[in-house]
Amino acid sequence: MTESRLFTLVSGTVKVAATTTPFVARDHFVENIRREAPVKIFYVADVFKEWFLGKEEKPFEGAFLRYNELSFSSVDGFIIAELGGEVETTLAELFLLMERQKNSGKRSPLKTDGSNVFYIRDGNGVLRAVFARWSCGSWRVGANSVANPRGQRRGHRIFSRDSR
């Protein structure tokens, strides 16, 4: 990625481990805040359920993701263009990062004081802006159309494909 005024200097990369089995969204994005939950999720938005809970992703060989924070609010189309179009991530990558940060005290690239945004194709192949936000000891998960005129706010952390 080239230098951009859209993003702050807060950036980095994170490796997401390979998976060996298909990732079935409805088995993972479950509202459950009990102590033994694999990931404490308090809320899954209805639109996320509609667009993603029927989706199954094939196993993958692992990947590196890049993350950057927005310097100012912007629509998704401009963010995607600034990142060179290589933004698509997966539900499995999002969930594995949430699982890695099951409790807010663990160090992880996911923000605990704002939204984490991933661009993921839904069950019909449409690219969506998916967000995860830590609040009160658990995650909230939702999604928006990338055509949403509100876009993303300043300070949101944007995750995209790292082309290593």
N, CA, C and O atoms as a DFTB+ gen file, in Angstrom:
656 C
 N C O
     1  1       0.838      -1.172       0.000
     2  2       0.000       0.000       0.000
     3  2       0.884       1.237       0.000
     4  3       1.878       1.292       0.724
     5  1       0.536       2.208      -0.792
     6  2       1.288       3.458      -0.827
     7  2       0.825       4.373       0.299
     8  3      -0.216       4.147       0.915
     9  1       1.624       5.419       0.557
    10  2       1.291       6.407       1.590
    11  2      -0.071       7.020       1.287
    12  3      -0.364       7.344       0.136
    13  1      -0.903       7.180       2.313
    14  2      -2.238       7.710       2.120
    15  2      -2.616       8.598       3.293
    16  3      -2.343       8.255       4.443
    17  1      -3.234       9.725       3.015
    18  2      -3.727      10.593       4.084
    19  2      -4.985      10.021       4.715
    20  3      -5.389      10.468       5.788
    21  1      -5.608       9.051       4.078
    22  2      -6.838       8.469       4.604
    23  2      -6.592       7.679       5.882
    24  3      -7.486       7.558       6.719
    25  1      -5.383       7.141       6.037
    26  2      -5.079       6.294       7.181
    27  2      -4.046       6.932       8.090
    28  3      -3.173       7.671       7.634
    29  1      -4.153       6.639       9.387
    30  2      -3.167       7.119      10.349
    31  2      -1.942       6.222      10.295
    32  3      -1.910       5.253       9.537
    33  1      -0.954       6.537      11.082
    34  2       0.260       5.727      11.119
    35  2       0.043       4.408      11.856
    36  3       0.901       3.528      11.799
    37  1      -1.090       4.255      12.549
    38  2      -1.378       2.996      13.233
    39  2      -1.678       1.953      12.171
    40  3      -2.760       1.941      11.582
    41  1      -0.729       1.096      11.937
    42  2      -0.937       0.051      10.947
    43  2      -0.048      -1.123      11.294
    44  3       0.888      -0.999      12.084
    45  1      -0.343      -2.244      10.706
    46  2       0.445      -3.432      10.933
    47  2      -0.097      -4.591      10.145
    48  3      -1.020      -4.447       9.344
    49  1       0.490      -5.744      10.383
    50  2       0.012      -6.967       9.757
    51  2      -0.164      -8.027      10.826
    52  3       0.462      -7.980      11.885
    53  1      -1.019      -8.973      10.529
    54  2      -1.254     -10.084      11.437
    55  2      -1.408     -11.350      10.603
    56  3      -2.039     -11.344       9.547
    57  1      -0.821     -12.431      11.096
    58  2      -0.961     -13.712      10.417
    59  2      -2.164     -14.447      10.998
    60  3      -2.335     -14.531      12.214
    61  1      -2.984     -14.972      10.111
    62  2      -4.136     -15.775      10.509
    63  2      -3.835     -17.205      10.091
    64  3      -3.510     -17.464       8.933
    65  1      -3.943     -18.123      11.027
    66  2      -3.582     -19.512      10.792
    67  2      -4.492     -20.186       9.770
    68  3      -5.620     -19.754       9.533
    69  1      -3.980     -21.241       9.180
    70  2      -4.741     -22.040       8.224
    71  2      -5.894     -22.750       8.930
    72  3      -5.855     -22.988      10.137
    73  1      -6.906     -23.076       8.156
    74  2      -7.996     -23.905       8.668
    75  2      -7.986     -25.229       7.913
    76  3      -7.542     -25.292       6.767
    77  1      -8.467     -26.270       8.547
    78  2      -8.471     -27.591       7.913
    79  2      -9.873     -28.107       7.638
    80  3     -10.045     -29.128       6.973
    81  1     -10.867     -27.407       8.147
    82  2     -12.256     -27.805       7.932
    83  2     -13.030     -26.612       7.392
    84  3     -12.606     -25.468       7.560
    85  1     -14.156     -26.867       6.747
    86  2     -14.973     -25.748       6.282
    87  2     -15.423     -24.891       7.469
    88  3     -15.655     -25.399       8.566
    89  1     -15.541     -23.597       7.230
    90  2     -16.008     -22.657       8.252
    91  2     -17.482     -22.393       7.986
    92  3     -17.837     -21.796       6.970
    93  1     -18.339     -22.836       8.898
    94  2     -19.788     -22.680       8.773
    95  2     -20.208     -21.525       9.679
    96  3     -20.155     -21.637      10.903
    97  1     -20.618     -20.432       9.078
    98  2     -20.893     -19.199       9.820
    99  2     -21.896     -19.395      10.949
   100  3     -21.675     -18.899      12.054
   101  1     -22.984     -20.100      10.700
   102  2     -24.032     -20.237      11.723
   103  2     -23.559     -21.018      12.950
   104  3     -24.168     -20.928      14.016
   105  1     -22.471     -21.785      12.801
   106  2     -21.921     -22.523      13.944
   107  2     -21.002     -21.665      14.804
   108  3     -20.691     -22.035      15.936
   109  1     -20.564     -20.520      14.278
   110  2     -19.585     -19.696      14.989
   111  2     -20.124     -18.352      15.461
   112  3     -19.822     -17.920      16.574
   113  1     -20.909     -17.694      14.636
   114  2     -21.431     -16.377      15.011
   115  2     -22.749     -16.558      15.762
   116  3     -23.840     -16.346      15.233
   117  1     -22.589     -16.957      17.008
   118  2     -23.710     -17.298      17.879
   119  2     -23.692     -16.370      19.084
   120  3     -22.644     -16.161      19.694
   121  1     -24.834     -15.820      19.426
   122  2     -24.920     -14.982      20.621
   123  2     -24.773     -15.877      21.848
   124  3     -25.636     -16.704      22.143
   125  1     -23.661     -15.690      22.552
   126  2     -23.348     -16.517      23.714
   127  2     -22.281     -15.781      24.515
   128  3     -21.171     -15.582      24.022
   129  1     -22.597     -15.375      25.740
   130  2     -21.623     -14.655      26.559
   131  2     -21.225     -15.453      27.806
   132  3     -20.635     -14.909      28.739
   133  1     -21.555     -16.747      27.807
   134  2     -21.143     -17.580      28.940
   135  2     -19.627     -17.726      28.976
   136  3     -18.953     -17.595      27.955
   137  1     -19.118     -17.991      30.135
   138  2     -17.672     -18.110      30.350
   139  2     -17.026     -19.103      29.395
   140  3     -15.915     -18.863      28.924
   141  1     -17.694     -20.212      29.100
   142  2     -17.104     -21.262      28.259
   143  2     -17.301     -21.032      26.755
   144  3     -16.880     -21.862      25.950
   145  1     -17.924     -19.935      26.373
   146  2     -18.128     -19.637      24.947
   147  2     -16.777     -19.505      24.247
   148  3     -15.861     -18.890      24.793
   149  1     -16.638     -20.076      23.036
   150  2     -15.375     -19.930      22.297
   151  2     -15.041     -18.468      22.027
   152  3     -13.877     -18.071      22.074
   153  1     -16.062     -17.674      21.746
   154  2     -15.950     -16.227      21.586
   155  2     -17.213     -15.641      22.202
   156  3     -18.325     -16.046      21.862
   157  1     -17.038     -14.692      23.104
   158  2     -18.202     -14.059      23.728
   159  2     -18.803     -13.050      22.760
   160  3     -18.226     -11.999      22.484
   161  1     -19.989     -13.407      22.250
   162  2     -20.707     -12.538      21.321
   163  2     -22.044     -12.198      21.963
   164  3     -22.875     -13.075      22.200
   165  1     -22.239     -10.918      22.240
   166  2     -23.478     -10.462      22.860
   167  2     -24.575     -10.232      21.829
   168  3     -25.750     -10.495      22.086
   169  1     -24.174      -9.733      20.646
   170  2     -25.172      -9.320      19.668
   171  2     -24.702      -9.600      18.254
   172  3     -23.570      -9.280      17.889
   173  1     -25.586     -10.204      17.455
   174  2     -25.368     -10.384      16.018
   175  2     -26.545      -9.696      15.322
   176  3     -27.697     -10.088      15.507
   177  1     -26.254      -8.685      14.533
   178  2     -27.301      -7.905      13.870
   179  2     -28.113      -8.767      12.909
   180  3     -27.591      -9.692      12.285
   181  1     -29.386      -8.448      12.805
   182  2     -30.280      -9.204      11.921
   183  2     -29.794      -9.216      10.481
   184  3     -29.890     -10.243       9.808
   185  1     -29.272      -8.091       9.994
   186  2     -28.807      -8.039       8.610
   187  2     -27.590      -8.954       8.425
   188  3     -27.445      -9.569       7.369
   189  1     -26.723      -9.053       9.424
   190  2     -25.596      -9.981       9.351
   191  2     -26.137     -11.414       9.270
   192  3     -25.667     -12.211       8.458
   193  1     -27.104     -11.732      10.095
   194  2     -27.701     -13.075      10.080
   195  2     -28.270     -13.383       8.692
   196  3     -28.059     -14.469       8.152
   197  1     -28.988     -12.422       8.128
   198  2     -29.604     -12.615       6.809
   199  2     -28.557     -12.831       5.720
   200  3     -28.708     -13.721       4.883
   201  1     -27.511     -12.033       5.726
   202  2     -26.515     -12.072       4.662
   203  2     -25.476     -13.176       4.833
   204  3     -24.962     -13.686       3.837
   205  1     -25.153     -13.561       6.071
   206  2     -23.982     -14.409       6.285
   207  2     -24.219     -15.760       6.953
   208  3     -23.416     -16.670       6.750
   209  1     -25.271     -15.935       7.732
   210  2     -25.367     -17.179       8.503
   211  2     -25.585     -18.420       7.651
   212  3     -25.401     -19.532       8.145
   213  1     -25.965     -18.270       6.405
   214  2     -26.083     -19.418       5.507
   215  2     -24.796     -19.729       4.767
   216  3     -24.758     -20.647       3.948
   217  1     -23.750     -18.982       5.042
   218  2     -22.502     -19.111       4.281
   219  2     -21.579     -20.166       4.886
   220  3     -21.469     -20.308       6.104
   221  1     -20.922     -20.901       3.988
   222  2     -19.878     -21.852       4.374
   223  2     -18.640     -21.547       3.533
   224  3     -18.719     -21.441       2.310
   225  1     -17.494     -21.406       4.207
   226  2     -16.241     -21.118       3.517
   227  2     -15.351     -22.346       3.527
   228  3     -15.307     -23.092       4.506
   229  1     -14.644     -22.545       2.428
   230  2     -13.717     -23.678       2.322
   231  2     -12.513     -23.441       3.231
   232  3     -12.211     -22.297       3.571
   233  1     -11.821     -24.517       3.628
   234  2     -10.573     -24.334       4.382
   235  2      -9.585     -23.508       3.552
   236  3      -9.631     -23.524       2.322
   237  1      -8.691     -22.784       4.239
   238  2      -7.700     -22.006       3.512
   239  2      -6.331     -22.175       4.154
   240  3      -6.221     -22.647       5.286
   241  1      -5.299     -21.791       3.435
   242  2      -3.915     -22.068       3.843
   243  2      -3.336     -21.037       4.797
   244  3      -2.132     -21.053       5.054
   245  1      -4.141     -20.160       5.318
   246  2      -3.639     -19.102       6.184
   247  2      -3.342     -17.870       5.355
   248  3      -3.224     -17.952       4.133
   249  1      -3.222     -16.734       6.013
   250  2      -3.031     -15.484       5.292
   251  2      -2.485     -14.420       6.219
   252  3      -2.532     -14.544       7.443
   253  1      -1.966     -13.373       5.604
   254  2      -1.588     -12.168       6.332
   255  2      -2.632     -11.103       6.023
   256  3      -3.020     -10.907       4.872
   257  1      -3.076     -10.425       7.066
   258  2      -3.977      -9.295       6.904
   259  2      -3.259      -8.029       7.339
   260  3      -2.464      -8.041       8.279
   261  1      -3.546      -6.951       6.651
   262  2      -3.020      -5.634       7.010
   263  2      -4.155      -4.877       7.697
   264  3      -5.326      -5.056       7.364
   265  1      -3.794      -4.040       8.650
   266  2      -4.808      -3.183       9.261
   267  2      -4.302      -1.753       9.358
   268  3      -3.117      -1.498       9.574
   269  1      -5.247      -0.824       9.189
   270  2      -4.986       0.613       9.235
   271  2      -6.172       1.287       9.899
   272  3      -7.297       0.793       9.830
   273  1      -5.915       2.418      10.543
   274  2      -7.012       3.185      11.127
   275  2      -7.307       4.400      10.260
   276  3      -6.404       5.036       9.716
   277  1      -8.588       4.701      10.149
   278  2      -9.007       5.837       9.336
   279  2      -8.668       7.155      10.023
   280  3      -8.940       7.332      11.210
   281  1      -8.074       8.076       9.269
   282  2      -7.772       9.420       9.766
   283  2      -9.018      10.295       9.775
   284  3      -9.140      11.212      10.587
   285  1      -9.948      10.001       8.858
   286  2     -11.214      10.718       8.798
   287  2     -12.272       9.809       8.210
   288  3     -11.956       8.816       7.555
   289  1     -13.523      10.149       8.443
   290  2     -14.628       9.336       7.942
   291  2     -14.608       9.291       6.422
   292  3     -14.224      10.256       5.760
   293  1     -15.031       8.147       5.879
   294  2     -15.012       7.977       4.430
   295  2     -16.010       6.898       4.020
   296  3     -16.362       6.021       4.808
   297  1     -16.454       6.984       2.775
   298  2     -17.314       5.935       2.231
   299  2     -16.453       4.725       1.874
   300  3     -15.256       4.862       1.622
   301  1     -17.057       3.559       1.854
   302  2     -16.319       2.321       1.612
   303  2     -15.654       2.279       0.241
   304  3     -14.541       1.767       0.115
   305  1     -16.305       2.801      -0.774
   306  2     -15.723       2.778      -2.111
   307  2     -14.367       3.470      -2.158
   308  3     -13.440       2.980      -2.803
   309  1     -14.247       4.601      -1.481
   310  2     -12.984       5.328      -1.453
   311  2     -11.937       4.551      -0.651
   312  3     -10.771       4.495      -1.041
   313  1     -12.353       3.955       0.465
   314  2     -11.434       3.149       1.286
   315  2     -10.895       1.984       0.455
   316  3      -9.690       1.728       0.441
   317  1     -11.784       1.289      -0.228
   318  2     -11.393       0.136      -1.044
   319  2     -10.413       0.574      -2.135
   320  3      -9.414      -0.103      -2.379
   321  1     -10.691       1.694      -2.784
   322  2      -9.798       2.204      -3.828
   323  2      -8.430       2.561      -3.249
   324  3      -7.406       2.255      -3.860
   325  1      -8.397       3.204      -2.079
   326  2      -7.129       3.584      -1.444
   327  2      -6.290       2.359      -1.082
   328  3      -5.062       2.430      -1.055
   329  1      -6.948       1.253      -0.809
   330  2      -6.245       0.012      -0.472
   331  2      -5.914      -0.807      -1.714
   332  3      -5.475      -1.951      -1.595
   333  1      -6.112      -0.253      -2.881
   334  2      -5.757      -0.920      -4.124
   335  2      -6.708      -2.025      -4.524
   336  3      -6.388      -2.838      -5.391
   337  1      -7.883      -2.066      -3.899
   338  2      -8.885      -3.068      -4.250
   339  2      -8.680      -4.424      -3.611
   340  3      -9.569      -5.271      -3.690
   341  1      -7.539      -4.662      -2.978
   342  2      -7.262      -5.963      -2.360
   343  2      -7.737      -5.968      -0.917
   344  3      -6.934      -5.997       0.015
   345  1      -9.043      -5.940      -0.746
   346  2      -9.595      -5.800       0.597
   347  2     -10.310      -7.040       1.106
   348  3     -10.540      -7.173       2.307
   349  1     -10.658      -7.937       0.216
   350  2     -11.533      -9.036       0.605
   351  2     -10.885      -9.966       1.624
   352  3      -9.778     -10.465       1.426
   353  1     -11.605     -10.182       2.716
   354  2     -11.195     -11.109       3.763
   355  2     -12.306     -12.140       3.930
   356  3     -13.225     -12.195       3.113
   357  1     -12.232     -12.952       4.970
   358  2     -13.230     -14.009       5.154
   359  2     -13.822     -13.965       6.557
   360  3     -13.256     -13.366       7.472
   361  1     -14.965     -14.606       6.704
   362  2     -15.571     -14.743       8.026
   363  2     -14.660     -15.535       8.954
   364  3     -14.555     -15.229      10.142
   365  1     -14.004     -16.553       8.408
   366  2     -13.103     -17.372       9.231
   367  2     -11.978     -16.513       9.798
   368  3     -11.630     -16.652      10.970
   369  1     -11.408     -15.632       8.990
   370  2     -10.326     -14.767       9.475
   371  2     -10.827     -13.844      10.585
   372  3     -10.163     -13.683      11.609
   373  1     -11.988     -13.244      10.381
   374  2     -12.567     -12.393      11.411
   375  2     -12.779     -13.181      12.698
   376  3     -12.378     -12.734      13.772
   377  1     -13.399     -14.338      12.597
   378  2     -13.710     -15.120      13.787
   379  2     -12.436     -15.584      14.498
   380  3     -12.366     -15.546      15.727
   381  1     -11.433     -16.019      13.738
   382  2     -10.182     -16.465      14.352
   383  2      -9.495     -15.338      15.109
   384  3      -8.898     -15.573      16.160
   385  1      -9.571     -14.123      14.591
   386  2      -9.010     -12.985      15.323
   387  2      -9.833     -12.679      16.574
   388  3      -9.271     -12.339      17.615
   389  1     -11.149     -12.796      16.479
   390  2     -11.994     -12.603      17.662
   391  2     -11.693     -13.674      18.703
   392  3     -11.632     -13.388      19.899
   393  1     -11.507     -14.893      18.250
   394  2     -11.203     -16.006      19.154
   395  2      -9.849     -15.787      19.837
   396  3      -9.688     -16.082      21.021
   397  1      -8.896     -15.275      19.090
   398  2      -7.570     -14.981      19.645
   399  2      -7.677     -13.934      20.751
   400  3      -6.879     -13.922      21.688
   401  1      -8.668     -13.061      20.631
   402  2      -8.872     -12.003      21.611
   403  2     -10.191     -12.239      22.334
   404  3     -11.058     -11.366      22.383
   405  1     -10.322     -13.412      22.879
   406  2     -11.552     -13.808      23.564
   407  2     -11.870     -12.862      24.715
   408  3     -13.031     -12.551      24.977
   409  1     -10.828     -12.412      25.393
   410  2     -10.987     -11.449      26.490
   411  2     -10.232     -10.185      26.115
   412  3      -9.155     -10.259      25.522
   413  1     -10.774      -9.046      26.448
   414  2     -10.185      -7.779      26.001
   415  2      -8.770      -7.556      26.511
   416  3      -8.050      -6.734      25.944
   417  1      -8.343      -8.251      27.556
   418  2      -7.006      -8.053      28.086
   419  2      -5.904      -8.599      27.202
   420  3      -4.750      -8.195      27.343
   421  1      -6.225      -9.498      26.300
   422  2      -5.198     -10.060      25.418
   423  2      -4.799      -9.067      24.347
   424  3      -5.625      -8.308      23.839
   425  1      -3.521      -9.085      24.013
   426  2      -3.040      -8.224      22.920
   427  2      -3.466      -8.835      21.587
   428  3      -3.325     -10.037      21.360
   429  1      -3.975      -8.001      20.739
   430  2      -4.422      -8.442      19.428
   431  2      -4.537      -7.226      18.533
   432  3      -4.608      -6.100      19.027
   433  1      -4.557      -7.428      17.235
   434  2      -4.743      -6.277      16.358
   435  2      -6.169      -5.725      16.368
   436  3      -6.396      -4.621      15.874
   437  1      -7.131      -6.464      16.919
   438  2      -8.490      -5.947      16.955
   439  2      -8.600      -4.842      17.997
   440  3      -8.092      -4.972      19.111
   441  1      -9.264      -3.763      17.628
   442  2      -9.499      -2.653      18.555
   443  2     -10.503      -3.072      19.617
   444  3     -11.421      -3.846      19.347
   445  1     -10.323      -2.559      20.813
   446  2     -11.326      -2.760      21.856
   447  2     -12.014      -1.451      22.206
   448  3     -12.875      -1.415      23.085
   449  1     -11.638      -0.376      21.525
   450  2     -12.244       0.936      21.784
   451  2     -12.831       1.543      20.513
   452  3     -12.873       2.765      20.365
   453  1     -13.278       0.699      19.609
   454  2     -13.870       1.166      18.359
   455  2     -14.155      -0.012      17.446
   456  3     -13.978      -1.167      17.834
   457  1     -14.593       0.281      16.247
   458  2     -14.988      -0.773      15.316
   459  2     -13.822      -1.302      14.493
   460  3     -12.904      -0.568      14.128
   461  1     -13.889      -2.598      14.215
   462  2     -12.974      -3.311      13.320
   463  2     -13.790      -3.666      12.085
   464  3     -14.834      -4.308      12.198
   465  1     -13.326      -3.256      10.911
   466  2     -14.097      -3.441       9.681
   467  2     -13.370      -4.401       8.744
   468  3     -12.178      -4.249       8.480
   469  1     -14.107      -5.387       8.250
   470  2     -13.603      -6.390       7.306
   471  2     -14.517      -6.369       6.091
   472  3     -15.735      -6.263       6.233
   473  1     -13.946      -6.469       4.905
   474  2     -14.744      -6.537       3.679
   475  2     -14.857      -8.004       3.275
   476  3     -13.871      -8.634       2.892
   477  1     -16.080      -8.537       3.367
   478  2     -16.324      -9.971       3.207
   479  2     -17.509     -10.176       2.269
   480  3     -18.495      -9.442       2.331
   481  1     -17.403     -11.177       1.405
   482  2     -18.532     -11.515       0.516
   483  2     -19.569     -12.302       1.301
   484  3     -19.241     -13.212       2.063
   485  1     -20.834     -11.929       1.095
   486  2     -21.923     -12.627       1.782
   487  2     -22.255     -13.938       1.070
   488  3     -21.558     -14.327       0.133
   489  1     -23.291     -14.608       1.501
   490  2     -23.680     -15.892       0.929
   491  2     -24.048     -15.829      -0.538
   492  3     -24.039     -16.855      -1.218
   493  1     -24.376     -14.638      -1.048
   494  2     -24.711     -14.449      -2.463
   495  2     -23.559     -13.875      -3.270
   496  3     -23.724     -13.556      -4.447
   497  1     -22.388     -13.741      -2.646
   498  2     -21.213     -13.234      -3.348
   499  2     -21.094     -11.718      -3.397
   500  3     -20.252     -11.190      -4.123
   501  1     -21.929     -11.006      -2.631
   502  2     -21.900      -9.539      -2.609
   503  2     -20.920      -9.082      -1.532
   504  3     -20.983      -9.542      -0.392
   505  1     -20.009      -8.169      -1.900
   506  2     -19.043      -7.638      -0.940
   507  2     -19.757      -6.731       0.059
   508  3     -20.496      -5.826      -0.328
   509  1     -19.528      -6.983       1.348
   510  2     -20.157      -6.226       2.436
   511  2     -19.097      -5.711       3.393
   512  3     -17.999      -6.262       3.465
   513  1     -19.420      -4.667       4.120
   514  2     -18.572      -4.171       5.202
   515  2     -19.075      -4.812       6.491
   516  3     -20.178      -4.517       6.951
   517  1     -18.264      -5.686       7.065
   518  2     -18.626      -6.400       8.297
   519  2     -17.838      -5.776       9.433
   520  3     -16.642      -5.515       9.300
   521  1     -18.505      -5.540      10.545
   522  2     -17.800      -4.930      11.661
   523  2     -17.963      -5.740      12.941
   524  3     -18.982      -6.390      13.172
   525  1     -16.922      -5.676      13.758
   526  2     -16.932      -6.284      15.091
   527  2     -16.482      -5.205      16.063
   528  3     -15.482      -4.524      15.834
   529  1     -17.220      -5.060      17.136
   530  2     -16.925      -4.024      18.132
   531  2     -16.987      -4.642      19.519
   532  3     -17.970      -5.292      19.874
   533  1     -15.926      -4.435      20.307
   534  2     -15.865      -4.934      21.683
   535  2     -16.547      -3.929      22.602
   536  3     -16.257      -2.734      22.550
   537  1     -17.452      -4.417      23.441
   538  2     -18.140      -3.529      24.364
   539  2     -18.650      -4.337      25.547
   540  3     -19.299      -5.367      25.368
   541  1     -18.361      -3.879      26.734
   542  2     -18.865      -4.490      27.966
   543  2     -18.526      -5.973      28.063
   544  3     -19.353      -6.766      28.514
   545  1     -17.336      -6.354      27.650
   546  2     -16.879      -7.720      27.824
   547  2     -17.297      -8.721      26.774
   548  3     -17.174      -9.927      26.989
   549  1     -17.794      -8.245      25.630
   550  2     -18.180      -9.168      24.557
   551  2     -18.207      -8.421      23.223
   552  3     -18.082      -7.197      23.170
   553  1     -18.375      -9.194      22.150
   554  2     -18.381      -8.642      20.802
   555  2     -19.788      -8.365      20.306
   556  3     -20.734      -9.065      20.666
   557  1     -19.915      -7.345      19.484
   558  2     -21.114      -7.049      18.700
   559  2     -20.688      -7.164      17.247
   560  3     -19.639      -6.645      16.863
   561  1     -21.496      -7.841      16.434
   562  2     -21.152      -8.084      15.034
   563  2     -22.297      -7.596      14.153
   564  3     -23.469      -7.829      14.450
   565  1     -21.944      -6.920      13.073
   566  2     -22.951      -6.423      12.151
   567  2     -22.383      -6.301      10.749
   568  3     -21.237      -6.673      10.499
   569  1     -23.188      -5.780       9.838
   570  2     -22.761      -5.622       8.449
   571  2     -23.551      -4.495       7.800
   572  3     -24.677      -4.185       8.188
   573  1     -22.919      -3.897       6.803
   574  2     -23.553      -2.860       5.989
   575  2     -23.213      -3.090       4.530
   576  3     -22.253      -3.786       4.200
   577  1     -24.008      -2.501       3.673
   578  2     -23.684      -2.470       2.255
   579  2     -22.482      -1.568       2.057
   580  3     -22.353      -0.553       2.742
   581  1     -21.592      -1.921       1.124
   582  2     -20.469      -1.031       0.826
   583  2     -20.950       0.232       0.110
   584  3     -20.178       1.175      -0.062
   585  1     -22.207       0.260      -0.306
   586  2     -22.789       1.448      -0.935
   587  2     -23.452       2.364       0.096
   588  3     -24.003       3.401      -0.272
   589  1     -23.408       2.001       1.370
   590  2     -24.004       2.806       2.428
   591  2     -23.349       4.191       2.429
   592  3     -22.127       4.284       2.553
   593  1     -24.120       5.255       2.296
   594  2     -23.518       6.593       2.216
   595  2     -22.843       7.049       3.514
   596  3     -22.041       7.983       3.489
   597  1     -23.149       6.413       4.638
   598  2     -22.490       6.782       5.897
   599  2     -21.059       6.270       5.938
   600  3     -20.207       6.878       6.587
   601  1     -20.778       5.167       5.260
   602  2     -19.426       4.621       5.212
   603  2     -18.874       4.285       6.583
   604  3     -19.589       3.781       7.449
   605  1     -17.587       4.570       6.772
   606  2     -16.889       4.239       8.016
   607  2     -16.418       5.522       8.692
   608  3     -16.109       6.513       8.031
   609  1     -16.371       5.483      10.019
   610  2     -15.999       6.672      10.781
   611  2     -14.506       6.738      11.080
   612  3     -13.802       5.729      11.079
   613  1     -14.057       7.941      11.332
   614  2     -12.678       8.195      11.760
   615  2     -12.355       7.284      12.949
   616  3     -13.156       7.148      13.874
   617  1     -11.184       6.667      12.911
   618  2     -10.758       5.805      14.005
   619  2     -11.099       4.332      13.821
   620  3     -10.545       3.479      14.516
   621  1     -12.010       4.019      12.885
   622  2     -12.296       2.610      12.633
   623  2     -11.029       1.934      12.107
   624  3     -10.262       2.529      11.350
   625  1     -10.827       0.706      12.513
   626  2      -9.673      -0.062      12.038
   627  2     -10.138      -0.910      10.863
   628  3     -11.084      -1.689      10.983
   629  1      -9.470      -0.752       9.732
   630  2      -9.839      -1.427       8.491
   631  2      -8.865      -2.564       8.234
   632  3      -7.652      -2.355       8.233
   633  1      -9.383      -3.762       8.017
   634  2      -8.569      -4.940       7.710
   635  2      -8.686      -5.258       6.229
   636  3      -9.770      -5.190       5.651
   637  1      -7.551      -5.607       5.616
   638  2      -7.543      -5.923       4.195
   639  2      -6.486      -6.993       3.927
   640  3      -5.689      -7.328       4.803
   641  1      -6.492      -7.514       2.727
   642  2      -5.545      -8.547       2.313
   643  2      -4.155      -7.946       2.216
   644  3      -3.977      -6.869       1.646
   645  1      -3.176      -8.633       2.766
   646  2      -1.772      -8.229       2.614
   647  2      -1.177      -9.128       1.539
   648  3      -1.226     -10.352       1.660
   649  1      -0.628      -8.548       0.513
   650  2      -0.178      -9.326      -0.651
   651  2       1.265      -9.820      -0.511
   652  3       2.069      -9.636      -1.425
   653  1       1.591     -10.426       0.590
   654  2       2.948     -10.991       0.789
   655  2       3.150     -12.183      -0.100
   656  3       4.218     -12.794      -0.081
